[in-house]
């Protein structure tokens, strides 16, 4: 029995190591040196604060371009120029945010999510059709009961109000 337990434990540790290797795309890093996305996101530096501040300023500027810029700059009277400036400001803010520690942790999260989405077993056409009809039937029944309750309360309140 103990031999079987040891065998199961070794298989479990091997599976965890393989799973860790799949998430890092073949980069074998020891567990003590590996930092998680949460640990990376919690770390902060002066660079991060500057980038967050710059991103906030760019986003605030993007909201104010349409209202204030045409009064100070003649070419901004064209709608497409303002749209282009707004898009450039938003993209610049997103680039600033991507360069922070939190941005790199978010990129890691997206990569890990893509790996998990590949592991999902999606329902087939028949299952989807069956579950859709079940959902429609349940929504219809619940909607009918809510309609009945609404009519009852309207009648009940009508008795007191007159």
Helices and strands as residue ranges (DSSP letters): H 2-23, H 37-42, H 46-64, I 65-69, H 70-72, G 74-77, H 79-98, H 101-119, H 125-161
